[in-house]
Structures are given as C-alpha cells and as structure tokens.
Amino acid sequence: MSHVPGAVNISSMKFMRGLPTELVDTPKDQPIIMYCRSGQRSNTCIQMLKMHGFTDLTNGINEHHVAKMLVTL
C-alpha cells in the first residue's frame, strides 16, 4: 500500500526463490531493516537472509514502527 521513503519493496515471494537480485551486491554486514504489515513476513525473510550470511538485520515490524526508528537514528 505505502512505504517508508527510500525503502526498497521486495516481495516475500522473491525471498522464497532465493536471494533477491536487489540484494545480491549488498554487503553481508550492512544494516537492513525489514518490515511488512504485521511483522510476520519480515521475520520470515530475515531468517532467509541469515541463511545467506547477512548479519545486521532488524525486524521493523511495520511502516509506522520503521518511520519512528528512522527519526531516532
């Protein structure tokens, strides 16, 4: 429906197929905040990214929570 400015929209289906092409060149230690509507899909996708060696992952739960997190950074 909407997203945090600057966010990259990657469907959870892309994660089911393997590492999404949008993340292929992303350093494994780069901070990544994942979010969806309820936090469930983002949590699942975080587990998949961990399997690909990503280490600095945060479940931002939803757009509202992420927007608040980014204000404090």
C-alpha positions in Angstrom: 0.0 0.0 0.0 2.7 2.5 1.0 6.2 2.5 2.2 8.9 4.4 4.1 10.7 6.9 1.8 13.8 5.3 0.5 12.6 1.8 1.2 13.1 -0.9 -1.4 10.0 -3.0 -2.0 10.8 -6.7 -2.3 8.0 -9.2 -2.3 8.3 -12.2 0.1 7.9 -14.5 -2.9 11.3 -13.3 -4.2 12.8 -14.5 -0.9 11.2 -17.9 -1.4 13.1 -18.3 -4.7 16.4 -17.4 -3.1 18.4 -14.3 -2.6 16.5 -11.4 -4.3 18.5 -9.7 -7.1 18.1 -6.4 -5.3 20.3 -7.7 -2.5 23.0 -9.6 -4.5 25.6 -6.8 -4.3 24.7 -5.7 -0.7 27.4 -6.2 1.8 26.5 -9.0 4.3 27.2 -6.7 7.3 25.1 -3.8 6.0 22.3 -2.8 8.4 18.9 -3.9 6.9 15.5 -3.1 8.4 12.8 -5.4 7.2 9.1 -4.7 7.6 5.7 -5.7 6.3 2.2 -5.0 7.6 2.3 -7.2 10.7 6.0 -8.2 11.1 5.4 -11.9 10.3 6.6 -11.9 6.7 9.5 -9.6 7.5 10.6 -12.1 10.3 10.5 -15.0 7.9 12.5 -13.1 5.3 15.1 -12.1 8.0 15.6 -15.8 8.7 16.2 -16.4 5.0 18.7 -13.6 4.8 20.5 -15.1 7.8 20.9 -18.3 5.8 22.6 -16.2 3.0 25.0 -14.8 5.6 23.5 -11.4 6.4 24.3 -10.4 9.9 22.9 -6.9 10.8 19.1 -7.5 10.4 16.2 -5.8 12.3 12.5 -6.6 12.1 11.0 -3.1 12.0 7.5 -4.8 12.2 5.6 -2.3 10.0 5.8 1.0 8.2 4.8 3.1 11.3 7.5 1.5 13.5 10.2 1.9 10.9 9.4 5.5 10.3 9.7 6.1 14.1 13.0 4.2 14.2 14.5 6.2 11.4 13.7 9.5 13.1 15.8 8.5 16.1 18.8 7.5 14.0 
